Amino acid sequence: MNVNNLLNFLELHFPSRFAMKDDKFGLEVQTGTLEINNLLVCYEINEQVIEEAVGMNCQLILTYHPFIYFPISRLYSTDRMGKLLTLIIGNGISVVSLHTRFDTYKYGSNYILAKALGLEIDSFLEENNEDAEFGMGIIGHFSNKILTKTFLEKVYGVTKSVLKYTEGNSKNISKVGIVAGSGKEFINQAIAKELDAFISADISYHYFHSANDRLCLIDAGHWETEQFIAAAITEFLKRNLDINSINIIQSQINTNPIKYFGILNIEN
């Protein structure tokens, strides 16, 4: 398969115009051959992922997280990005990223987490006026209300993450909003829609103050809420591409740089 054929396929299924404003995505590095025999799908790129791609003779890495997110003003082989780019280019590997093009897809990042939690899907948190099949965030519900403690146990059971949370205005949870990864800018929308709970990540202290006693706000971790994405993208590609023309491989590298120490369970 040619790189341009892949880009056209991705544009058809995950249109660029539905990505979040100012997001980074698409063909980020083109080097080596335009023909792809082996494609590696990953959550994000680090040195181990590149080594994995080289070992499997992959001509292209399709990553969820953008490889180049911030402008590069200087390139040093001793810096993280300099080292990674040197390895990528030196091994003739191209890079394509999806990011919020996959988030806004009806069955994308937020849907995956919602279904893992056993939610029935109601709508997008933020609708797309152009196409009803795309939108940002998910609103779902449990058929029967569950206690907040039970809900927290359910979220922990799926994400296996230490949870930061604040209590809502009810001891029961039914209607839940989700923006996997960083989604604190959607908290006010979750409150306005009178949701019982909202799950996201990268939520800072003062956002918990604004939600306290109004919404059960949960920070379940960035990687932890998005850990299923590479598998979902891999499955989508295998189901919709001609697998006789390209070998699709899912990365087995855990790229999460955050480690946790100690166990904390304090009731204020």
N, C-alpha and C positions, 0 to 999 in steps of 0.2 A: 504493500500500500504506500502511496505517495503522501508526504507530509501535507500537501495542499488538499488531498482528498480527505484526510483526517480533520483538518481545520474546517472544511465545508460541512462535514458530518456533525461536528460539535456545534457549529453555528446553527445548523438546522434544528438540533434538539435542545440546545441551551443558548438561545440568541443573546448576542452581546448587549443589545439594547435593553435587556431586562436585568442586567447586572446593576449593583448598587453604584451610585454616583461616585466618581473618582476611584473606582476599584482598579486593580491591576490584574490583567488576565491575558490569555492568548499566547501567541508564539513569542517566547521571551528570548530564546537562544536558538539560532539555526546554524549548525555546523556539521561537517561531514556530509554524508549522503542524504538525498531527499527521500530515498526509498526506505521504508520501515518494514523489517521482518519481525523484529521483537520489540514490544512496547512494555515498559514498566509503569504501573500505576502506583502512586504513593500519596500519602497525606501531605508530606512536605519533604524537601530535599536536605539531606546532610551528607557528610562524608561517607557514612556507611551505606546510604542509599545509592550513591554514585558507584561505590565499589560493587554493590549488588548488581547494578545495571551493567557494569563492565564485565562482571563474571558471567552474566547471562547473554552477553553480546547484544545488548539493547541499543538500538539507534536513537530511541526517543524515550524521554521520561514525561509522563502526563501526571502532573502534580495538582492536588487540590489547592493548597496554599501557594500563592505566587512565590516564585523563586527570587525575583528581583522586585521588591516592594518599594524601596526607597531609591531615589536617584543616586547613582554611583559617581562621585566626583573624583575619587582616586582609587587605584587598584594596586594593592600590595599582596604578594603571595603569603605574607605572614598574617594577614587579616582573614577573618572567617570567609567573607564573600570573595575575596581575592583567591583564596585557596580553593574554594568550591568552583569558581568560574574557571580557574586554571585546569582543574580536573575534568570539568565538563567539556571544555573546548579541546583539551589535550587528548581526550578519548573520543572525540567526534560525535558527541551526544547532543541532540536537540532537546529543548524543553518547552512544553506547553502547559499553561495553568488554566484552571477553571474558576476557582473561588466562588464569588457570589452568583455567578451564572448557574452554578449547581444549587446554591442555597435557595434561589427563587423558583427553581423547578418544582412542580407540584409534588413529585415524589423524591425530592432532594433531602438535604441535610436535616431540616426540621421535621419532615414527615418520618424519617427513619427513627429519630429519637422518640417521637410521639408514639409510633407503633410499638417500639420496644417497651414503652411504659404501659402499653395496653389501652391507650386513649382511642376513642372514636373521633374521627376527624370532622370538624365542623366547617372551618373556613381558614383563609389566610389571616394573619394578624393585620397585614397591610395589603389591600387588594391592588391588583394591576388593572388599570382602566382599559388597557389595550387588549389584554388577553387573559381570560378567566383561568387559564391553565398555569399561570405564573403569578407569584406574589411573594411577599416576605413574611417569614414567621408562620407559625401554625397555632390555631386555636382548636382544642379538642376537649372532650369531656369523658368522665367515667359514668357508666350507666347508673351506678349507685355511689352516693357520696361516701368518701372514706375519711377517716381521721387524719389530721395533719401529720401526726407521728407515723401513721401507716404510709402516707404519701412520701414522707422523707425516706422511709425505709425502702420504698419502691424505687425512688430516684437513686439512692445509694446502691441498690442491688443491680441497677443497670450501668451506672457510670463508674462504680467502685471508687468514688472520689469523696474526699472530705468535703462536706457541704457547709457553706456559709448561708444563713437564711435569717429572715425576719418574719414574725408572725403576721398573719392577715387579720381580718375582722371577723373571722369565723373559725371554729375548731374543725370544720369539715371542708373537704376539697372535692370539687366536681369539675369546674371549668378551668382549664389550664392553658396558658400560652407558652410558646417555646420559640426562642431564637438561639440555635446552637452556636457556640463560639461567642464572640464579643457582641453583645446586643443591648447594652445599657440604655442606648438612645430610644429603645422601644418600651421602656418601663411605663412612661406616662400613658402610652396607648393602651397598655395592658390594664392600667388602673381605670382609664376612661371607659373601657369595655366591661368593667366590673368583673374581671376574672378573679377566681379564688387564689390562683397561684401563677407565677411566671418564672420560667427556668432559663438561665443564660449563663454568661461567664464574664470575667474581667470587670466585675462590679465593684466600684470603690465605696468607701465607708458612708459617704453622705447620701448616696443613692438609697442605702438601706434605711436611713433616717426618713427620707421622703416617702418610702413605701410602708414603713412600720404602722401596724394596725389598719392598713388599707389593703394590703396584698401580701400573700406569702411569697416573698421574693427569695429565690434560691440561686446562688452562684455555685454551679456544680463542676467548674473547671473547663478551661478552653479545650484542651486536647480530649478531655474526658467526654464532653458532649459531642465531639466530632470524630471520635475514634472509629466509627463504623463507616465513614465516608469512602475510604479507599476501596473497601470491599464492595460497596454499593455501585461505585463507578465501574469497577472491574466487571461486575455482574451485568451492568447495563451494556457495556461494550461487547461482551461476549454474546449477549442476547440479540444485539442489533447490528453488529458488524459481521462481515464475512470472515469467519475465523480460519478459513482456508487460505486467506490472503495475508493474515497477520497473526502472530502469536502474542496473546495478551497475558501478562504476568502481574500478579499482585505482590507488592513489596511486603516483606515479612519483618521489616525494621520498625521498632518502636522508637519514634523520634522525639517523644516528650522529654524536654530537658528538665522538667520540674520533679523533684523528689520530695517526699514528705517524711517528717520525723515526729514521732510521738503520736499519741491518741488523745483527742480532746473532746469531751462531751460534757459541757457545762450548761446547766439551766440557770439563767439569770433570775 
